[in-house]
Each structure stands twice: as structure tokens, then as C-alpha cells.
Amino acid sequence: MKTISKLLTIAALTASFAACKKDGNIERDVVSGPDPNVDTIKGNVVGTVNLLATKTYILKGLVTVKSGAILNIPAGTTIKGYDVAGEKGVLLVAKGGKLNANGTLNNPVIFTSIKATPTNGDWGGIIILGQAPTNKPATTFIEGIPNTSDAQYGGTTPADNSGTITYTRIEYAGGVFQGALGNNNEVNGLTLGGVGSGTVINHVQVSYSGDDSFEFFGGTVNPTHLISYRAIDDDFDFDFGYSGRLQFLVALRDPEVNDQSKSNGIECDNDNTGVATNVPRTHPIISNLTVLGNNGVADSNPDFPVTSATGVDGSFQAGAHFRRNTGLSVRNSIFLGFPAAGLLVDGNVTADSLTNGASEFRKNFVHSNTSGKAFAVASGTTSYTDATLKTFLTNATNANVELAAVSGAGLVNPFNLSSVNSTQFFLTSGAAPATGADFTGAFSTGFSSVAYRGAFPVSGGANWATVRSGSLGWTRF
């Protein structure tokens, strides 16, 4: 399709990317095609810019919301990521910029692929950078995009506000913006670098990511109601001093889709160089998470989709892999269907923090498809063995439960991948996780106190992840 490039600016704050007047409020390129309701967004966003739900937008190349700029995306707007190597769509919100992508329960904002037959990693993804603390210098560059001043993140403002993202779907993102496939420099579905607690993130679904669904590089943001669906690498990844609170999270894997780096439900590091003394220490506080692995189903082609470029087979690993001196607090959650471990503790600093109470893992239901590996330690970790870790974590204080079979969690139909609906993640009546959740201590503030463990209540309860049907619902599986 032949297009004509135009340099447009905004004459009023309520103008859209379709406006044709010039002033100094915005700097960006919009390529208008023969369909007047489809615009291609390129370049930089400055000033305050309001998109229109009546239009579809093509995100081409690296689009940067500059410091001081605000990009408002209303309910019902669709943004399609461009898929050509070197020009893959990436939406970057620089430090001091704001993104407000505010869908509603029955009218979500949708970021998806431009391709008619989409797949994991078609386009780049969304990167939000803030000025909240990390354990790296504030001159650190975010991964996945070129190193520029707009790619730096972190600072000294814990309550920094980078905007709001609510009732939003991000589909087929996580591609390599530039460079060879498999160079471990992909963009994630949603990347958050130094994002502060003033930022609001809830009811966000990342599906078919080419890398992680959600990755947190430091920061203090407190998201709720997150869905990771059929990602290639990890569902939730925490690094560089992240210290926020998360509640009501669910992840479901496709047995045919996994990464050379070993895919996990959670991957968590204090520092990727292994420095134990870097502060603030990574320490996510998580409640009501349901993580569902491949449940023993073999991958028929472990060289696909991303590992063929490296010659290393993809594989699944653990429901949660805590390593590289990280801290953790996890309660009221369910881990099912991973082969190497339900919980994998890696390194003595991480293990010792459980012993001395600096970290905790309590009131969770844990399963692995390998017998005796619900609770496991990585090679080189001498503080525990698998057996002594299990003894410690299932004692009366920690009260975790080892499940011999996935059925012990009492979920309706957790591993179903045909006509997926969020109701399959609900608890059956009388299921053990339906009672006994614990919101004392560190969990007494910042969380909704519910009776059940896992992301959803007993069948018939309120569904925060209603599947789109007709004009109702916001999720899509």
C-alpha cells in the first residue's frame, strides 16, 4: 500500500494524530494511507496528544514519548505494531513522560500485530521508564533498544508517576527491535524500568510475547490483575532492585513455546552480575498468583520458535526461579506443572534469606511434574538440599503444601488450551486453596484480603478477567 509521509503538529490538546495543523507542541511523523481511519505513528511524541478510538494506528519503528509529554489512548483504540526487522514497532515512554492507556471492562485498549496471521514477537512492545529507585546507576540503559538518553531509567523518586495502563491487551509483542534473532536483547511485552508507585497498572493481558510477558527493572510500581498467556520466555521477570507489590496474577504456557534460557513462571534476580550487596535488593511481594506450566507435555520441536538461530533447544524449568541474591515474599499462590521444580532456590544468599526471615515463601500450593522437585535447590546451593528445603517450607510456620498431582489444587480445568476461558482457572467448590489465605504482616497493607489462594475464587465468584464476547469482556485467549 502506497503511503504519503507528513509532519504534523497539534493546535489544541484535544487534537489527535489525524490533525494537520502545525505548532510547537508535538514532534512526530504520521503516515496516512488511503483509509482515513488508519494512521502510522513514527518518531517522537511531545506535548499532550490524544488518540481517537475511531482510528486504528500503526506503530512503526521506535516511537518515543519524550520527557514532559503525555500520550492518551482512550478505550476502544487499536494500535498495530509494525513487523519489519529494524523497524519493528516499539512504544517507549522516556523518564518524565506519561502513557495513559485506559480501556474499560467492556472496551479495552488493544496493542496487537499488523500481520494477518500473527505470531509471537511480531513487533517490539511497550517500554515505560521512570525515575524510581533501582540498584543500578541512573545512567543505565534499558535492554532491547539503542542506547540513548531516552533509554535511561531510574532515579530517586519512589512515587514517580509514568501514567496509567488499565484494561489493556498487548498481543504478539516481544520481538527483536534490531540485531540478530536470539541475541537475548529482545523487547518484552511490557517492560517497566524504574517505574514508580504513582503509576497505575491493572487489568493488563500480555499474550504471545516473543520474550518475557512482564519484566520489572527496579522500581516500586504495584500492579494488579495481570495475565501472561503463551509467552516464549518468562511470565514475570524481576531485576535490579524491584520492590513493589503484585496481586491477582495468572500465567498459562503453551508446551510448544519456550526459550533457550529455560522458561519460568517467575524469574527473579537481584543483579545479573551476581553482586549481593547492590541495594535496594530485589524483593517482589506477591500474593494470589497462579502459574501453570507445560504439565509434562513434551515440546515436539524445541528448536522453534526462537532457538533455531542459536542451536540451543528451548525448555521449561520452574514455576519460580529465585536466584542471584534476590529477596522474595510470596504467599497465597499456586504453582503447577513445571518439570524441574515448582520453586527453585538458587544460591546461598537467596536461600539464607529464607532461613533468617528476610524473605518468605508461605501458604502456597506447589507442584512439579518431577517427583520430589516441588521444592528444589540449584546446583552449588549448599544451605539446603531438596529434602531439607521441603521440610523447612512445609513446617507449621511456612505452611506450604506439596502437591503430588495438579488435581490437588482443585482448579476447574487449568491446562486447557482449547477455547480458553478465564473461568477454567477458578477453584472448584471445596478445593483446599479456597480457604486459609494469610494477609498478616507485610501483606496487611497494599493487598485485597481474600479467603482464597491463587488468582481466582471458587467458581461462581467475581471474574476480573472476563473474556470478550460480543460487546462484553476485555480479555482474549
HELIX and SHEET records of a PDB file:
HELIX    1   1 SER A  149  ALA A  151  5                                   3    
HELIX    2   2 THR A  307  ALA A  309  5                                   3    
HELIX    3   3 ASN A  348  THR A  355  1                                   8    
HELIX    4   4 ASP A  386  LEU A  393  1                                   8    
HELIX    5   5 VAL A  406  ALA A  409  5                                   4    
HELIX    6   6 SER A  422  PHE A  425  5                                   4    
HELIX    7   7 ALA A  432  ALA A  434  5                                   3    
HELIX    8   8 GLY A  441  PHE A  443  5                                   3    
SHEET    1   A10 ILE A   4  LEU A   8  0                                        
SHEET    2   A10 ARG A  28  SER A  32 -1                                        
SHEET    3   A10 VAL A  38  LYS A  42 -1                                        
SHEET    4   A10 THR A  56  LEU A  59  1                                        
SHEET    5   A10 THR A  78  GLY A  81  1                                        
SHEET    6   A10 VAL A 109  SER A 113  1                                        
SHEET    7   A10 GLY A 163  GLU A 171  1                                        
SHEET    8   A10 LYS A  98  ASN A 102  1                                        
SHEET    9   A10 ILE A  70  PRO A  74  1                                        
SHEET   10   A10 THR A  48  ASN A  50  1                                        
SHEET    1   B13 ILE A   4  LEU A   8  0                                        
SHEET    2   B13 ARG A  28  SER A  32 -1                                        
SHEET    3   B13 VAL A  38  LYS A  42 -1                                        
SHEET    4   B13 THR A  56  LEU A  59  1                                        
SHEET    5   B13 THR A  78  GLY A  81  1                                        
SHEET    6   B13 VAL A 109  SER A 113  1                                        
SHEET    7   B13 GLY A 163  GLU A 171  1                                        
SHEET    8   B13 VAL A 200  SER A 207  1                                        
SHEET    9   B13 THR A 224  TYR A 229  1                                        
SHEET   10   B13 ARG A 245  LEU A 252  1                                        
SHEET   11   B13 ILE A 285  LEU A 292  1                                        
SHEET   12   B13 SER A 329  ARG A 331  1                                        
SHEET   13   B13 GLU A 360  ARG A 362  1                                        
SHEET    1   C14 ILE A   4  LEU A   8  0                                        
SHEET    2   C14 ARG A  28  SER A  32 -1                                        
SHEET    3   C14 VAL A  38  LYS A  42 -1                                        
SHEET    4   C14 THR A  56  LEU A  59  1                                        
SHEET    5   C14 THR A  78  GLY A  81  1                                        
SHEET    6   C14 VAL A 109  SER A 113  1                                        
SHEET    7   C14 GLY A 163  GLU A 171  1                                        
SHEET    8   C14 VAL A 200  SER A 207  1                                        
SHEET    9   C14 THR A 224  TYR A 229  1                                        
SHEET   10   C14 ARG A 245  LEU A 252  1                                        
SHEET   11   C14 ILE A 285  LEU A 292  1                                        
SHEET   12   C14 ILE A 334  PHE A 338  1                                        
SHEET   13   C14 PHE A 365  SER A 368  1                                        
SHEET   14   C14 VAL A 401  GLU A 402  1                                        
SHEET    1   D11 ASN A  44  VAL A  45  0                                        
SHEET    2   D11 LEU A  62  VAL A  65  1                                        
SHEET    3   D11 VAL A  90  VAL A  93  1                                        
SHEET    4   D11 GLY A 125  LEU A 129  1                                        
SHEET    5   D11 LEU A 190  GLY A 193  1                                        
SHEET    6   D11 PHE A 214  PHE A 217  1                                        
SHEET    7   D11 PHE A 236  ASP A 239  1                                        
SHEET    8   D11 ILE A 266  ASP A 269  1                                        
SHEET    9   D11 ALA A 318  ARG A 323  1                                        
SHEET   10   D11 ALA A 341  VAL A 345  1                                        
SHEET   11   D11 PHE A 375  VAL A 377  1                                        
END                                                                             
